[in-house]
Amino acid sequence: MNSVQELKRFRANLADELHSAAIYETLSRVEKDPSRKQIFGELAASERMHARVWADKLTANGRKARSGFNTKTHLMKGLVHLLGPRFVLPSIAAAEFADRNKYAGNPDTARMSEDEHRHANVVQQLANAGNPPAAQGVDIAQSESWHRGVASGNDLRAAVLGANDGLVSNFCLIMGVAGAGTGNKAILLTALAGLIAGACSMALGEWLSVTNARELAQSQVSKEQNELEHSPESEEHELALIYRAKGLSADDAKRFASKIMQDKDKALDVLVREELGIDPAELGGNPWSAAGVSFCLFALGAIFPAMPYLWSSGMSANAQCISFSIFALAAIGLFTSLFNGRSAGFSAARQVLVGLAAAAFTYGAGWALGVAVS
């Protein structure tokens, strides 16, 4: 018989594997591309095999192996159906990357550990390139840069955090003004002004950030292109070093580098990706679309605490504002659980408690300032 702690670990591993299998099965059903559909199906089958291992261990200990899904699973499946595989893949890839070593160091799970590393690699390449992983040529160099996308470029994470900024900032602003004893009309005007000002500020900040990043990237790409034009031998040597760093032999690395150098555009693409960490096709994204998305996401979050003052006033409006904000905070907490590795319940509760604490502080500060001014 295994210990209580080991049984707890078996259950957690079973839940994780069933969650992953359900997500990959959903991706396989929704995906239109036949090759990607097949890959998702194979990943789901692999995760089902892993789940069976932990279910068998629980059964051997006289414990029931539960096969139900949690809130996080249903939420992610819904997002896959609603927004499509390409939107949610970065979050799934980040989760795979974080869990790739969970079975490491145990001889009994060596095979599953290898599978988890392979899953992380495959999913991130699908998320980044939208193509099945390649085995040689320029794709060898590109494949090692996949982990850069785990911490950035995640549309789901950016959307959730953008809405959270609008919600928390406007909720606190409204509570601060309400604490000062201001009338309903002034609170509503303050809330709408905070929404517009905050959304504009976020949009401008995002536009500047993306624009500056693009200009810097373009400058660096131009320098790399100039070096490739005037010092091709040196750049070919750098390419060979890149391939050797991927584990190729010296002869294979030289052969691949020589082949890539026959196409200067492809050579530039590899050098820019590997040396600078820049995707030449993106260069940081479109600043105008980034600004527009930031504006809308901030406004979406900020509207929740402001809505009750459109039809109510006084303590009733304050109570509704708090209720609406708690609901929105809990929803954001649920979404953050998709990429923070914590349970949906814990993430929602933490988000609500932190948001209420911030609002309570600003309410108290507003009350103190209102008393002092009056």
C-alpha positions in Angstrom: 0.0 0.0 0.0 1.2 3.5 -0.8 1.3 6.3 1.6 -1.4 9.0 1.9 0.9 11.5 0.3 1.6 9.2 -2.7 -2.1 8.5 -3.2 -2.7 12.3 -3.3 0.0 12.6 -5.9 -1.5 9.8 -7.9 -4.9 11.6 -7.9 -3.3 14.9 -8.9 -1.4 13.2 -11.8 -4.5 11.4 -12.9 -6.5 14.7 -13.0 -3.7 16.5 -14.9 -3.5 13.7 -17.5 -7.3 13.5 -18.0 -7.4 17.3 -18.3 -4.8 17.3 -21.0 -6.4 14.4 -22.8 -9.8 16.2 -22.9 -8.2 19.4 -24.2 -6.3 17.6 -27.0 -9.4 15.6 -27.9 -11.4 18.9 -28.2 -8.6 20.5 -30.3 -8.6 17.4 -32.6 -12.4 17.8 -33.1 -12.2 21.5 -33.8 -9.1 21.6 -35.8 -9.6 21.9 -39.6 -6.1 21.0 -40.8 -5.8 17.2 -41.2 -2.2 16.9 -40.1 -2.7 19.1 -37.0 -5.9 17.2 -36.2 -3.9 13.9 -36.3 -1.2 15.3 -34.0 -3.8 16.5 -31.4 -5.4 13.0 -31.6 -2.0 11.3 -31.0 -1.3 13.6 -28.0 -4.7 12.8 -26.5 -4.1 9.1 -26.9 -0.7 9.5 -25.2 -2.2 11.4 -22.3 -4.9 8.8 -21.9 -2.2 6.1 -21.6 -0.6 8.2 -18.9 -3.9 8.6 -17.1 -4.4 4.8 -17.1 -1.1 4.3 -15.3 -2.2 6.5 -12.4 -5.7 5.1 -12.4 -4.3 1.6 -12.1 -2.1 2.6 -9.2 -5.1 4.0 -7.4 -7.1 0.9 -8.1 -4.3 -1.3 -6.8 -4.5 0.6 -3.6 -8.3 0.1 -3.3 -9.1 3.7 -4.3 -11.6 4.8 -6.8 -10.1 6.5 -9.9 -12.3 9.5 -10.6 -12.7 10.5 -14.3 -14.7 13.7 -14.0 -13.4 17.1 -15.2 -12.9 20.2 -13.2 -13.9 23.8 -13.9 -10.6 24.6 -15.7 -11.1 21.8 -18.1 -14.7 22.8 -19.1 -13.5 26.5 -19.4 -10.6 25.6 -21.7 -12.8 23.3 -23.8 -15.3 26.2 -24.2 -12.6 28.6 -25.2 -11.3 26.1 -27.8 -14.8 25.9 -29.4 -15.4 29.6 -29.1 -12.1 31.1 -30.1 -10.4 28.3 -32.0 -7.2 26.2 -31.4 -4.7 28.9 -32.4 -5.9 31.4 -29.7 -5.6 28.9 -26.8 -2.5 27.0 -27.9 0.0 29.4 -26.3 -1.6 28.8 -22.9 -1.6 25.1 -23.4 2.0 25.2 -24.5 3.0 27.2 -21.5 1.3 24.6 -19.2 3.1 21.8 -21.0 6.4 23.6 -20.7 5.8 24.1 -16.9 4.9 20.4 -16.4 7.6 18.9 -18.7 9.7 17.8 -15.7 7.0 16.6 -13.3 7.9 12.9 -13.9 11.7 13.5 -14.1 14.0 11.6 -11.7 11.8 8.6 -11.2 12.8 5.4 -13.1 9.2 4.2 -13.0 8.0 7.2 -15.0 11.0 7.7 -17.3 9.0 6.9 -20.4 6.2 9.3 -19.4 8.9 12.0 -18.7 10.2 11.6 -22.2 6.6 11.9 -23.5 6.0 15.1 -21.6 9.1 16.7 -23.0 8.1 15.7 -26.5 4.5 17.0 -25.9 5.9 20.4 -24.8 8.1 20.6 -27.8 5.4 19.6 -30.3 2.7 21.9 -28.9 4.9 24.9 -28.8 6.0 24.4 -32.3 2.3 24.1 -33.3 1.5 27.3 -31.4 4.4 29.3 -32.9 4.6 28.1 -36.4 1.2 26.5 -37.0 2.9 23.5 -38.7 4.0 20.1 -37.6 7.5 19.9 -36.2 10.2 19.5 -38.8 13.4 17.5 -38.3 16.1 19.3 -40.2 17.3 22.3 -42.1 16.3 25.8 -41.0 13.6 24.3 -38.8 16.2 22.7 -36.5 17.4 26.2 -35.6 13.9 27.6 -35.2 12.7 24.7 -33.0 15.0 25.6 -30.1 13.6 29.1 -29.9 10.1 27.7 -29.1 10.5 28.3 -25.3 10.6 32.0 -25.9 6.9 32.0 -26.8 6.0 30.5 -23.4 6.5 33.7 -21.5 5.3 36.1 -24.2 3.0 36.4 -27.1 0.1 34.7 -25.2 -3.1 36.3 -26.4 -5.2 34.7 -23.7 -3.0 35.9 -20.9 -2.8 39.4 -22.3 -6.6 39.6 -22.7 -7.2 38.5 -19.1 -4.7 40.8 -17.6 -5.9 43.7 -19.7 -9.4 43.3 -18.5 -8.2 42.9 -15.0 -6.4 46.2 -15.1 -9.6 48.0 -16.1 -11.7 46.2 -13.5 -9.5 46.7 -10.5 -8.4 50.3 -11.3 -12.0 51.5 -11.9 -13.4 49.5 -9.0 -10.9 51.1 -6.6 -11.5 54.6 -8.1 -15.2 54.3 -7.7 -14.9 53.0 -4.1 -12.6 55.9 -3.3 -15.0 58.5 -4.6 -17.9 56.7 -2.9 -16.0 56.6 0.4 -15.7 60.4 0.3 -19.5 60.7 0.3 -19.9 62.0 -3.3 -23.3 61.9 -5.0 -24.3 59.4 -7.5 -23.9 61.7 -10.5 -20.3 62.5 -9.6 -19.5 58.9 -9.0 -20.9 57.9 -12.4 -19.0 60.7 -14.1 -15.8 59.7 -12.3 -16.3 56.1 -13.3 -16.8 56.9 -17.0 -13.9 59.3 -16.9 -11.7 56.7 -15.3 -12.8 54.2 -17.9 -12.0 56.5 -20.9 -8.8 57.9 -19.4 -7.5 54.5 -18.4 -8.3 52.9 -21.7 -6.7 55.7 -23.6 -3.6 55.5 -21.4 -3.4 51.7 -21.9 -3.8 52.1 -25.7 -1.2 54.8 -26.0 1.3 52.8 -23.8 0.8 49.7 -25.9 1.1 51.7 -29.2 4.4 53.2 -28.0 5.7 49.9 -26.7 5.0 48.0 -29.9 6.2 50.9 -32.1 9.5 51.2 -30.2 10.0 47.4 -30.3 9.4 47.3 -34.0 11.8 50.2 -34.7 14.5 48.5 -32.6 13.9 45.2 -34.3 14.0 46.7 -37.7 17.3 48.4 -36.9 18.8 45.1 -35.6 17.6 43.2 -38.6 19.2 45.8 -40.9 22.5 45.5 -39.1 22.3 41.7 -39.4 21.5 41.9 -43.1 24.5 44.2 -43.6 26.8 41.8 -41.9 25.4 39.0 -44.0 26.1 41.0 -47.1 29.6 42.1 -46.3 30.9 39.2 -44.1 29.2 36.0 -45.4 32.0 33.7 -44.2 31.7 35.0 -40.6 27.9 34.6 -40.7 28.2 31.0 -42.2 30.5 30.2 -39.3 27.9 31.6 -36.8 25.2 29.4 -38.5 27.5 26.3 -38.1 27.9 27.2 -34.4 24.1 27.5 -34.0 23.6 24.0 -35.5 26.3 22.5 -33.3 24.6 24.0 -30.3 21.5 22.1 -31.4 23.5 18.8 -31.1 24.6 18.3 -34.7 28.1 17.0 -35.4 30.6 19.5 -36.8 30.4 18.1 -40.3 26.6 18.1 -40.3 26.6 21.6 -38.9 28.9 22.9 -41.6 26.9 21.2 -44.3 23.6 22.7 -43.1 25.2 26.1 -42.7 26.6 26.0 -46.3 23.2 24.9 -47.6 21.3 27.7 -45.8 23.8 30.3 -47.0 22.8 29.5 -50.5 19.6 31.3 -49.7 20.4 34.7 -48.1 16.8 35.3 -47.0 16.6 32.0 -45.2 20.0 32.6 -43.6 18.9 36.0 -42.4 15.8 34.5 -41.0 17.7 31.9 -39.0 20.3 34.4 -37.7 17.7 37.0 -36.7 15.7 34.4 -34.8 18.6 32.7 -33.1 20.9 35.7 -32.4 18.4 38.4 -31.8 15.3 36.4 -30.7 13.2 38.3 -33.3 10.6 36.9 -35.6 11.2 38.7 -38.9 7.6 38.2 -40.0 6.2 39.9 -37.0 8.8 42.4 -35.6 6.7 42.9 -32.5 3.2 43.0 -34.1 1.0 45.8 -35.3 1.0 48.8 -33.0 -2.5 50.0 -34.0 -4.2 46.7 -33.5 -2.4 46.3 -30.2 -3.6 49.7 -29.1 -7.2 49.0 -30.1 -7.2 45.6 -28.3 -5.7 47.2 -25.2 -8.4 50.0 -25.2 -11.3 47.5 -25.6 -10.0 45.0 -23.0 -9.4 47.8 -20.4 -12.9 49.2 -21.1 -14.4 45.8 -20.9 -13.1 45.3 -17.4 -13.8 48.9 -16.2 -17.4 48.9 -17.2 -18.5 46.2 -14.7 -18.1 48.4 -11.5 -19.6 51.4 -13.3 -22.8 49.8 -14.6 -24.9 49.9 -11.4 -24.7 53.7 -11.2 -26.5 53.9 -14.5 -29.8 52.7 -12.9 -29.2 52.9 -9.1 -27.8 55.3 -6.5 -26.6 55.4 -2.9 -25.9 52.3 -0.9 -27.8 50.2 -3.3 -25.5 51.2 -6.2 -22.5 50.7 -4.0 -23.6 47.2 -3.1 -24.3 46.3 -6.7 -21.0 47.7 -7.7 -19.3 45.4 -5.2 -21.3 42.4 -6.4 -20.6 43.0 -10.1 -16.9 43.5 -9.3 -16.8 40.3 -7.2 -18.4 38.4 -10.1 -15.9 39.9 -12.6 -12.9 39.3 -10.3 -13.9 35.6 -9.8 -14.3 35.2 -13.6 -10.8 36.7 -14.2 -9.5 34.4 -11.5 -10.9 31.4 -13.3 -9.3 32.5 -16.5 -5.9 33.1 -14.8 -6.0 29.5 -13.6 -5.5 28.4 -17.2 -1.9 29.6 -17.2 -0.8 30.0 -13.5 -0.9 26.3 -12.6 -3.2 26.7 -9.7 -6.8 25.4 -9.2 -9.7 27.4 -10.5 -11.2 27.8 -7.0 -8.0 29.0 -5.5 -7.3 31.5 -8.4 -10.9 32.9 -8.2 -10.8 33.3 -4.4 -7.4 34.9 -4.4 -8.5 37.4 -7.2 -11.6 38.3 -5.3 -9.8 38.8 -1.9 -7.0 40.9 -3.4 -9.5 43.0 -5.4 -11.7 43.6 -2.4 -8.7 44.5 -0.2 -7.6 47.1 -2.7 -11.1 48.5 -3.0 -11.5 48.6 0.8 -8.2 50.5 1.1 -9.3 53.1 -1.4 -12.7 53.4 0.2 -11.1 54.1 3.5 -8.7 56.6 2.0 -11.6 58.3 0.2 -13.6 58.5 3.5 -10.6 60.0 5.3 -10.0 62.6 2.6 -13.7 63.4 2.5 -13.8 64.0 6.3 -10.7 66.1 6.1 -11.9 68.2 3.2 -15.4 68.8 4.8 
